[in-house]
Amino acid sequence: MKILLVEDESKLSEVVKSFLEAENYEVAQAYDGIEAVELFEREEVQLVILDLMLPKLSGEEVCRKIRSQSNVPIIMVTAKVEEEERIEGLSIGADDYVIKPFSVKELVQRVKTLLRRSYSDGPKAEKYSFNDGDLEIDLSAGIVLKDGIDAGLTGSELKVLKTFLANLGSILSRDQLIEKSFGYDYDGNDRTVDAHIKNIRHKIEDNPKEPEYILTVYGMGYRFGVKR
């Protein structure tokens, strides 16, 4: 698998690259935001490690450009430590978040975990269609269509949606959504789940403030509330 490593600190980039190559990953390196977008459009990569503090084009803008054309997993790397900044990173399409300074070994493990979850050969999911084709979902192909147009869900958002569809009609707490969607070792929190729900609603609901698909059950969690 090929990884796009976007990091303007050349020494750090070389260290991370060497650790990834030791695990038999192929690594393409970019040192600024514009180069990152160009490389992504030219190379076929399976994961992006993306620093946010980049010259020429910010990491946030790079993430948005990648998300406009792909659901490839993205790990954001940044010195920003405030929770709101991490939530913002997730809201624009990141699948995981690493704070500088970090352990390169931990980063590599996160890469392995995210790749395994994103490209595992699990059983093919069935196709779903709601409200006479208003919302169409093919989880085996990773496609979600809203009014016939690709809704652009990220890999993490697809995992959450798959959990809802596997538990149609059931109320799922935030903890259950984390466990069923991302596994026991996921280090996100309630706010992270809420951010994913908010993003999904904006992509599949006619009115995110009055959702008809993902419903809030106050004091309990969420449920997918429409009948097929």
N, C-alpha and C positions, 0 to 999 in steps of 0.2 A: 504494500500500500504506500501511496505517496502522500507526504504531509507538506503543506505550505507553511513555512515558518517565517513570520513577519516580525522582525525585531531590529531596531536601528542601532542597538549596542552590539557591535560586531563581535566582541569577545564573548559576550553572553550567547549570541547566536551560534557561534562555533561550538561552545560547550554543549548547548542543547542539541545541536545537530549531531555531535559525536555520540551522545547518549542514545539518540533515536536510531542512528545507524547501527549502533551495537545491538539493537533489537530488530535489525533487518528491515527497518523502514527506509524508504527513499525520501530524501529531503530536498525541497526547493526553497531557496532563501530569498527574501525580499527585505530591503532595508529602509524603504519609505512607503507611504500609502499608495502612491501612483504605481510604483513598481509592483506592489502587491496585487492590485486590481488587474494589471496587465498580465502578470504571471498566472493569476487564477483563471483568466479568460483563455490563456494559451495552453496551460497544463491541465491534465485530468488529475485532480487531487481528491483524496478521501477524507481529509480533515485539515482544518486551519488552526494554527496557533497564532493569535493576533494580539500584539502589543497595542495599547490604546494611544500612547504618547509617541506619535510618529511625525516625521517631517513631511511636508508637501500635502498630505491628506491625512486627517485624523483616523484613528482606529475605528471610531464610531461610524464615520462615513464609509470606510472600507467595508465594515460589517453590513451596513445598509445596502451597499452596491452588490455584495455577494448574495445577500438574502433576496435581492430583487430577481435573482436568476437561479438560485440553487438552495437546497436544504442541507448542504454539506455540514457536518458537525463543526462548531467553532468553539475553541477555548480562548477566552479573553485573558490577557496578562496585563496587569497594571499595578501602579503604586497607589492608586486610589483605594482607600479603605472604608469609606463611609457606606453604610448599608444602602442608602438611596442611590448611590452611584452604581452599586452592584445590581440593584433592581433595574436601573435604567439600562445597564448592559444586557441583562436578560430580556428586557422588553423590546430591544431592537434586534434580537435574534441569537444571542449567545446561548450555548448549551451548557457551558461550565465557566468558572471564574477562578483565576489564580492570582493571589496578591504577592507582589514583590516586597521583600526578597523571598524566594521560594526554593524548595528543595527540587533539584532537577529530577531526582529519582521519583519524587511524588508526581511531578508533571508527567513523566513517562508513564507512570501507573494510571494517571487520569486519561492519558491518550489511549492506553490499552482498553480501559473500561468503556470509554465512550465509543471507540471503534467496535468493540464487541457488541454493545447494545444497539448500535446503529446498523451493523451489517451482519447480525447473526442470522443463521439459516433456520429460523423458526417456521412453524406451520403457516401456510398461506391463509391470510384472513379473508373472510367473505366480503362481498361488496354490499354497500348499504345505499339506500335511496330514501330520502325523506321529503314529504310535502310535494309529491309529484315532480321530483327532480330538482327542487329548490336547493337541496344539499345532497351531493353525491360523494361517496367515500369508497375508495379502493385502498385498503391498508396494505395489501400485499405489494401494490405498486407505489405506495406512498403518495397517493393523489387524493386531494380534497377539492371538489369543485363547488363553488357557490354561484348559482345562476349560470352554470356552464363555464365559469372562469376559475382558473387555478387560484385557490385562496392563499397560497404561499405560506403554509404552516411550516415551522421549523421542525427539526428532528425531535426536540423535546416536546413540542406541542402535539406532534403526532402520537408520541408515547402516551401523553395524558388522554388524548381523544380515544386511543385504542383501549385504554383502561375503562373509560366510560362505556364504550360499546360492548366490552366484555362483561359489563355489569349493568346492562340496560334496566332502568327503572329502580335501581338500588341507590340508596344514599351512601355516598363515600365521604368519609372525613378527610381532612387535609393529610393526616398521617397515613391513611390508607392509600390516598392518591400517590404520595411520595413512595411508599413501599411497593405498590403494584406497578408503578410507572418506571421507577428508577432504581429500585432495590434497596436493601438495608444499609448499604455503605454510602448512600447519597447524603451530602452534607448541607443540602438546602433546608429552608425553613418554611413556615406558613406563608410568609410574605412572598417567597419564591413561587409557591403554588398559586397564590392569588394573582401574581403577575402573569403566569402562564394562562390562567383562566381568562383574565382580562384581555390578553392578546388574542386568544382563540375566539372569544366573543366578538371582538372587532372584525375578525376575518370571516365568521360564518353567520352572524346574526344580522337581521335587517336593522334592528335597533338594539345595540349592546346594552343600553340602559333598561330595556324591557325584553330580556332574552326569552326565546321560546325553546331553545335547545339545551343549553347548560343552565340549569336553575339553581339558585342558592336556597338551601334549606337552613334557615337561621338557627344557629346554635348547634348544628349537626354537620354541615358540609355542603356538598353539591350532588346533583344527580342529572343525568341526561333525561330530559323530561318529555320528549316527543315520541309518539308511537310510530312505528314503521308503516 
